[in-house]
Amino acid sequence: MKKLILPFLVFALVSFTTSNVKLTDFEREKAVKEMTKTHDLLLDAVAGLSDEQLNFKSSPDSWSIAECVEHIAISENNIFGMQQGTLKTPADPSKRDQVKMTDDQILEMIVDRSTKFKTQEPFEPTGKYGTYAATLDEFKNRRIENIDYVVNTDDDLRNHYMELPFGVLDAYQGLLFMSAHTERHVRQIEEIMSDENFPEE
């Protein structure tokens, strides 16, 4: 599994100037770094796992690693789709005061597994991609496309908004949320692997 090559992506940013983008160079690079990091965290976490390890469940009602990966792939599609949906309405700077969390607070909150969230039905793993390999490829392909979007977009991501159960995010924070969500479930995968009954191979 190839990791994303961050230096190449960061290099791509130098062709942009503040005159033709709405994101600052700092914001753009921060999102690219976060999305690259969590892409690589997932690939590292699942590298070399056997079918038995991928399908192990610590309890009958818990998810397996394969199901976590499917949930991540589904979420990559759905959260990005929600983020893009916000851009279909006019930008509205007057709503900025509804955004209560900073970018860093979003990243910290989402990866914190001491707080649990119930997964909504559209995000539940159901085997929709067919095989585990196809599911992982779906995530990798979509993440590459989504990073490419961040590198190239001129969209005003600070004045469009996503309403989520835990608060209002701007569209840029929606991308950070999507990335942090991946790390959240990588931590879940690590919890599964730490189970005393987790198969050795």
N, C-alpha and C positions, 0 to 999 in steps of 0.2 A: 504494500500500500504506500503510495507516494504521499508525502506530506506537502502541504502548500509551501511554496518558497517565498517567504515574507520579503526578503530583500528585493526580489523582482517586483513585487507589488508596491513596495514603498518607493522603489525607483520610478514606477509609473506615475507616482504623484507629482514628481517634479515638473511634469509637463503642464500642470494646472496652475493657474494664477488666481489670485483673489478677484480678478476682474471678471472671470467667467464661471465662477462657482458660487453657490450659496452656502455650502458648508465651508468652514474654515479648514485650513490645512491640518490643524491640530485635531479637529473633530473627525475629519476623514481618516487620518492615520490611526486615530484611537479605535475607530470602528473596525478598520481593516485588521489591526493587531489583535483585537478581541476575537473577531470571527475566525482568524487564522489560528489563534491559540486554541480555541475550543474545538475546532476541526481536528487539530493534531492531538488534543487530549483524548478525544473519542477514539481515533485510530490507534493510538498507543494502548488504550485501555482494553480494546478487544482483539489486539493483534495475537494471532496464533491460538486462539481459543478453539477447543474442540466442540463438536455438536452437543456432546453431553454437558459441557460447561456452559455453552450458550443457552441451553434449554433448562438448566437447573433452576428450581424454585425453592426458596428457603421456607415457604409455606404454601398451601394450596391456593390461597387468594393473593399471593404476591406475584410480581412480574418476574420473568426471566430476563437475562441479559439481552436475548434476542428481541424480546418484547420492548425493553427499554430503547433499543436501537430503532425499532419501528416507530415508537412514540416520538423519538427525536426527529426521525425523517418526516413523519406526518406534521409535526410542529413546525419544522423548517418551511414546509409548503404553506401551512395555514397561517402562521404568524406573519410571514412575508406577504401573503395575500391580504391579510388584514391591514398591514402597513401600507401596501399599495392602494388599498381601497380608500384610505384617508385622503389620498391625493386627488380623488375625483371631486372633492368639494373645494370651494375657494379657500385659500389661505386666510387665516383669521388671527392676526396678532392680538386682538382684544381678549382672546381666551388663554393667553399665556399664564395668567394668574391661577388657572385651574391645575397647572402642572406643579405639584408640590415636592417632587423628589428630584434630586440632582442626578446626573448621569452615573456618578460613582455609587450613589445610594441604590440605584436600580441594580447595578451589577452585584453589590453586596447582598441585597435582599433576596434576589432570585436564587443565588447559589446556596443560601443558608437553608439547609434541610431540617433545621429544628422547627421550622414552620411548614406545615403540610398543606397542600392544596388538592382538592378533589378534581381529577381529570374529567373534563367534559367529554361527552360521547364522541364528537367528531375527532378527538385527539387520541382515542383509545386504540391500542393495537388489535388488529383483526386479521392480520396476514394479507393485507391488501396488495402488497408488492410481490407476493408469490414466494420467493425464497429469501433467506437471510442475506445472501450475496447481493441480490437485486435491491434489497432494502438499504443495505449499506451504500451501494452505488447511487441510489436515489439521493441519499443524504449528501454524499460527496459532490455529486453533480450540481445539486441545487445550491450547496454552500459556495461552490466556485462561481456560479452564476450570480449569487447574491453579493459576493465580494466584488465581482466585476461591476455590479450596479453601484456599490458605494464608491468605487474608484472613479466612475464616469458620470454619476448623476449631477444634474444641475437643479434637481427638485428642491423646493423650499421645505425642508424636513422639520424645521423648528416651529412652523405655524400651521401644521396639520396635526391632528390629535387622534389617539386611540383611547377608548374608554374600556378599561379592564377592571376586574373585580377588586383589585387593590388600589385603583386610582387612575388618574388620567396621565398618559404619557404623550410626548410629542412623537412624531414619526421617526425622528432620529433615535430617540430612546427605545422605540419599538425594535429597531435593529439590535441595540445593545441587549434588550430583553431576550430576543431570539437567541443571541449568542450565549448569554448567561444561562438560559434554559438548557442548552446543551451541556454546559458544565455541571449544572444541577443534577442531571441524570447520569453523567459520568460518575459523580460521587455516589449515586445510587448503585451503579454497576460495581464500584469499588466495595460498597457495603455487601453486595451479594457475594463477591469474591472472598470476602473476609469471613463468611459463614463457615462454621466448623465442619459442615457437611459438604462444602463445595468440592466437586470432583478434582482430584489432583491432575487429571489429564483427560 
